[in-house]
Amino acid sequence: MDDLDKPMISFLNDIDRSDLVEGADKVTLHQALTMRSGIRINAGRAEEFERYRDPIDGQKLVQSILEQSDPITDEVLTEFAYGNYSSMIVMQVISAVVPGSAESFIKTELLQKMGIAGYEWRIGLGGLPAGGWTSSFTSRDMLKFGTLAMSKGQWNGVQLIPEAYISKATSRILYNGDDRIFGGGKDVSG
């Protein structure tokens, strides 16, 4: 849990910090997990970036993202922005800190232990599973994830995810103030 408050680049040893956009060293793992990383790549640069994605893999992807982003200020670190490359960086962090790859770790330490086998998870930029999208699970398996959360991270008596993490992940993190979004902003609790 303490790692959530550390800068995400502190886990990535292959990053050349001298070329990063201003503020990239401030972004915590928690901010990246909650899509509040402050990473903003304008449409023109993003289109070009996506076009040449094949040769960019691993931590080179993170390097490229953090070089092409607009400066990351304290103000943008508080703003939620869906689809801002955060999940790709989180997958790179997972890959950097677990034995083997992020994909094999998630498969053996979570999915197999929950009896989840018939799923698809597309490989994203950087050669790892796309963190925030492009996965397909059966409705039965999605119920297993819900049961895991309701059981505070335990599956069949085994703690697969720390209870403190489940508590944080399912609690309100921010209030967007927009009553028109997701069925009512004030009613969205996690």
C-alpha positions in Angstrom: 0.0 0.0 0.0 2.9 2.4 0.7 4.0 2.0 -2.9 0.8 3.7 -4.1 2.2 7.1 -2.9 5.6 6.6 -4.7 6.3 8.2 -8.1 5.5 5.7 -10.8 8.8 6.3 -12.5 10.6 5.2 -9.4 9.8 1.6 -10.3 11.1 1.9 -13.8 14.9 1.6 -14.0 15.2 2.1 -17.7 13.8 5.6 -17.8 16.1 8.6 -18.7 14.7 11.2 -16.3 16.6 14.0 -18.0 14.3 14.0 -21.0 10.9 13.8 -19.3 8.3 16.5 -19.3 8.2 18.8 -16.3 6.3 17.2 -13.5 6.6 13.6 -14.7 8.5 12.7 -11.5 5.5 13.8 -9.3 2.9 11.3 -10.7 2.2 8.7 -8.1 1.2 5.1 -8.8 -2.2 5.9 -7.1 -2.7 8.9 -9.4 -2.0 6.7 -12.5 -4.3 3.9 -11.2 -7.1 6.5 -10.8 -6.5 8.2 -14.2 -5.3 11.4 -12.6 -1.7 11.2 -13.9 -1.8 14.6 -15.6 -0.6 13.1 -18.8 -1.9 15.0 -21.7 -0.8 14.4 -25.2 -2.5 16.7 -27.8 -4.4 15.0 -30.6 -1.8 15.6 -33.3 1.0 14.1 -31.3 -1.2 11.3 -30.1 -2.1 10.3 -33.6 1.5 10.3 -34.7 2.4 8.4 -31.5 -0.2 5.7 -32.2 0.9 5.4 -35.8 4.4 4.4 -34.9 3.6 2.2 -31.9 5.0 -1.1 -33.1 8.7 -0.3 -32.5 8.0 1.1 -29.0 7.8 -1.5 -26.3 8.5 -1.9 -22.6 9.8 1.1 -20.7 10.6 2.9 -24.0 6.8 3.4 -24.3 6.7 5.1 -20.9 9.8 7.2 -21.9 8.0 8.3 -25.1 4.7 9.1 -23.3 6.4 11.1 -20.6 8.5 13.0 -23.2 5.5 13.9 -25.4 3.0 14.9 -22.7 2.2 18.5 -21.9 3.9 19.6 -18.6 2.3 17.9 -15.6 1.3 20.5 -13.1 -0.3 20.1 -9.6 -3.6 21.3 -11.1 -3.8 18.5 -13.7 -2.8 15.9 -11.2 -6.2 16.4 -9.6 -8.2 16.0 -12.8 -9.6 12.7 -13.9 -9.0 12.0 -17.6 -10.1 8.8 -19.1 -7.8 7.1 -21.5 -4.7 9.2 -20.8 -2.0 6.4 -21.1 -2.0 5.9 -17.3 -3.0 2.2 -17.5 -0.2 1.4 -19.9 2.3 2.9 -17.5 0.8 0.9 -14.6 1.2 -2.3 -16.6 4.9 -1.4 -17.2 5.3 -0.8 -13.4 3.7 -4.2 -12.7 6.0 -5.8 -15.2 9.0 -4.1 -13.6 8.3 -5.3 -10.1 6.9 -8.8 -10.4 8.8 -12.0 -11.2 8.3 -12.8 -14.9 5.9 -10.6 -16.9 2.9 -8.7 -15.9 0.8 -10.9 -18.1 2.0 -14.2 -16.5 1.8 -12.7 -13.0 -1.8 -11.6 -13.4 -2.7 -15.0 -15.0 -1.1 -17.2 -12.3 -1.6 -15.0 -9.2 -5.1 -13.9 -9.8 -7.0 -15.4 -12.8 -6.0 -19.0 -12.4 -6.6 -18.9 -8.6 -10.1 -17.7 -9.3 -10.7 -20.3 -12.0 -10.8 -17.8 -14.8 -9.5 -19.3 -18.0 -11.8 -18.3 -20.9 -10.9 -14.7 -21.4 -9.3 -12.4 -23.9 -7.0 -9.6 -23.1 -5.5 -7.8 -26.1 -1.9 -6.8 -26.0 -1.5 -3.0 -25.9 1.2 -0.5 -26.7 4.4 -1.6 -25.0 3.8 -5.4 -25.5 1.7 -5.9 -22.3 -2.0 -6.4 -21.8 -3.9 -3.2 -22.2 -4.5 -2.1 -18.7 -7.8 -0.3 -18.8 -9.6 -1.8 -21.8 -9.7 -4.5 -24.5 -10.3 -7.4 -22.2 -13.2 -9.8 -22.5 -14.4 -11.9 -19.6 -17.6 -13.9 -19.3 -20.4 -12.6 -17.2 -19.8 -15.5 -14.8 -16.1 -14.4 -14.4 -17.2 -10.7 -13.9 -19.3 -12.0 -11.0 -16.2 -13.6 -9.6 -14.5 -10.2 -9.6 -17.5 -8.7 -7.8 -17.4 -11.5 -5.3 -13.7 -10.9 -4.8 -14.3 -7.2 -4.0 -17.2 -8.0 -1.7 -15.0 -10.5 0.1 -12.4 -7.8 0.7 -9.9 -9.5 -1.6 -10.3 -13.1 -0.4 -11.1 -15.9 -2.7 -11.9 -19.3 -1.2 -10.3 -18.2 2.1 -7.1 -17.0 0.4 -6.2 -13.3 0.4 -5.5 -12.6 -3.3 -5.6 -8.8 -3.1 -4.8 -6.9 0.2 -8.0 -5.8 2.0 -6.6 -2.3 2.4 -6.2 -2.1 -1.4 -9.8 -3.3 -2.0 -11.1 -0.8 0.5 -9.2 2.1 -1.2 -10.2 0.9 -4.7 -13.9 0.8 -3.9 -14.1 4.1 -1.9 -14.8 7.5 -3.3 -11.7 9.2 -4.6 -13.1 12.3 -6.1 -16.3 14.0 -6.8 -16.7 15.4 -10.3 -19.6 17.7 -9.5 -21.4 16.9 -12.7 -24.8 15.5 -12.0 -25.3 14.6 -15.6 -22.5 12.0 -15.8 -22.8 8.3 -15.1 -26.4 8.6 -13.7 -25.7 11.4 -11.4 -22.3 12.6 -10.1 -23.3 12.9 -6.5 -24.6 9.3 -6.6 -21.4 7.8 -8.0 -19.4 6.4 -5.0 -16.5 4.6 -6.5 
